[in-house]
């Protein structure tokens, strides 16, 4: 038996909003990550930068920004802080000084081993299996891509 369509009032209830579910889940996730990242002396956005560089070192700032959906005005202060903390180096391109490459330092590469515990803490807190987390991540990425395309 098909379910009836929700009324306009039901559609405007906070608990029926996908945007609020995603937003509040993001807040909960950030709260979970904070003490873990404090031990690494990273903020959540800095952690995201490090994740990208651990995947592929030596990216240009523009490539990092594209990968993280961040503009250079947001990314530059993050990179300056990571550089001041000795985790990355920013190097101007010799052929085009407008282009800046970001490379991990030895300390930045070593930090990866310490950060390896972070995903396991998420798994434990979420009480999800790896398969469930992979499927959920794929669904959220698909939703993100569809919403970006529509915007």
C-alpha positions as CSV (number, residue, x, y, z in Angstrom):
1,X,0.0,0.0,0.0
2,X,1.6,3.3,-1.0
3,X,2.2,5.9,1.7
4,X,0.3,9.2,1.4
5,X,2.2,12.3,0.3
6,X,3.3,14.6,3.2
7,X,1.3,17.7,3.8
8,X,2.9,21.2,3.4
9,X,3.0,21.5,7.2
10,X,4.7,18.2,7.5
11,X,7.3,19.2,4.8
12,X,8.2,22.2,6.9
13,X,8.9,20.3,10.1
14,X,12.5,20.6,11.2
15,X,12.9,16.8,11.6
16,X,11.7,16.3,8.0
17,X,14.5,18.5,6.6
18,X,17.4,16.6,4.9
19,X,19.4,19.8,5.1
20,X,19.1,19.9,8.9
21,X,19.9,16.2,9.2
22,X,23.1,16.7,7.2
23,X,24.0,20.0,9.0
24,X,23.4,18.5,12.5
25,X,25.3,15.4,11.6
26,X,28.2,17.6,10.4
27,X,28.2,19.4,13.8
28,X,28.2,16.1,15.7
29,X,31.0,14.8,13.5
30,X,33.1,18.0,14.1
31,X,32.5,17.6,17.9
32,X,33.6,14.0,17.8
33,X,36.8,14.9,15.8
34,X,37.8,17.9,17.9
35,X,39.5,16.0,20.8
36,X,41.1,13.6,18.4
37,X,42.5,16.4,16.2
38,X,43.6,18.4,19.3
39,X,46.0,15.6,20.0
40,X,47.4,16.1,16.5
41,X,47.4,19.9,17.0
42,X,45.2,20.3,13.9
43,X,41.8,22.0,13.3
44,X,39.3,20.1,11.2
45,X,40.0,22.1,8.0
46,X,43.7,21.6,8.5
47,X,43.1,17.9,8.9
48,X,41.3,17.9,5.6
49,X,44.3,19.6,3.9
50,X,46.6,17.0,5.4
51,X,44.4,14.1,4.2
52,X,44.6,15.4,0.6
53,X,48.4,15.9,0.8
54,X,48.8,12.4,2.3
55,X,47.0,11.1,-0.8
56,X,49.1,13.2,-3.2
57,X,51.9,15.4,-2.1
58,X,53.1,18.5,-3.9
59,X,49.7,19.8,-5.1
60,X,49.2,23.4,-6.2
61,X,47.1,25.6,-3.9
62,X,44.5,25.7,-6.7
63,X,44.3,21.9,-6.8
64,X,43.9,21.7,-3.0
65,X,41.2,24.3,-3.2
66,X,39.4,22.4,-5.9
67,X,39.7,19.1,-4.0
68,X,38.3,20.6,-0.8
69,X,35.8,23.0,-2.3
70,X,37.7,26.0,-0.7
71,X,38.7,29.3,-2.2
72,X,42.2,30.6,-1.9
73,X,41.1,33.2,0.7
74,X,40.1,30.4,3.0
75,X,42.9,28.0,2.1
76,X,45.8,30.4,2.3
77,X,45.5,31.1,6.1
78,X,45.2,27.3,6.7
79,X,48.3,26.7,4.8
80,X,50.2,29.5,6.5
81,X,49.3,28.0,9.9
82,X,50.3,24.5,8.7
83,X,53.6,25.9,7.4
84,X,54.2,27.8,10.7
85,X,53.7,24.5,12.6
86,X,56.3,22.8,10.4
87,X,53.9,20.4,8.6
88,X,54.1,21.8,5.1
89,X,56.1,24.0,2.8
90,X,54.7,26.4,0.3
91,X,57.0,26.8,-2.8
92,X,56.4,29.3,-5.6
93,X,56.6,27.8,-9.1
94,X,59.8,29.0,-10.9
95,X,58.0,29.3,-14.3
96,X,54.9,31.1,-12.9
97,X,55.2,32.6,-9.5
98,X,51.4,32.9,-9.2
99,X,51.4,29.2,-8.8
100,X,52.2,27.8,-5.3
101,X,53.0,24.2,-4.6
102,X,52.3,22.7,-1.2
103,X,54.5,19.8,0.0
104,X,54.6,17.9,3.2
105,X,57.6,18.3,5.5
106,X,59.1,15.3,7.2
107,X,57.0,16.1,10.3
108,X,53.9,16.3,8.1
109,X,54.6,12.9,6.6
110,X,55.2,11.5,10.1
111,X,51.9,12.9,11.4
112,X,50.0,10.5,9.1
113,X,50.9,7.5,11.3
114,X,49.5,9.3,14.4
115,X,46.3,10.3,12.4
116,X,45.7,6.7,11.5
117,X,43.6,6.2,14.7
118,X,41.1,8.9,13.8
119,X,38.9,6.8,11.3
120,X,38.7,3.9,13.9
121,X,37.4,6.3,16.5
122,X,34.6,7.4,14.0
123,X,33.7,3.8,13.3
124,X,33.5,3.1,17.0
125,X,31.4,6.2,17.7
126,X,29.1,5.6,14.7
127,X,28.5,1.9,15.6
128,X,28.5,1.2,11.9
129,X,30.3,-1.5,10.0
130,X,32.8,-0.6,7.4
131,X,30.3,-1.6,4.7
132,X,27.7,0.7,6.2
133,X,30.1,3.7,6.4
134,X,31.3,3.1,2.8
135,X,27.7,3.0,1.5
136,X,26.7,6.0,3.5
137,X,29.7,8.0,2.3
138,X,28.9,7.1,-1.3
139,X,25.3,8.2,-0.9
140,X,26.3,11.5,0.6
141,X,28.9,12.1,-2.1
142,X,26.3,11.3,-4.7
143,X,23.8,13.7,-3.1
144,X,26.6,16.4,-2.9
145,X,27.4,16.0,-6.6
146,X,23.7,16.2,-7.6
147,X,23.1,19.3,-5.4
148,X,26.2,21.0,-6.8
149,X,25.1,20.3,-10.3
150,X,21.7,21.8,-9.7
151,X,23.1,24.9,-7.9
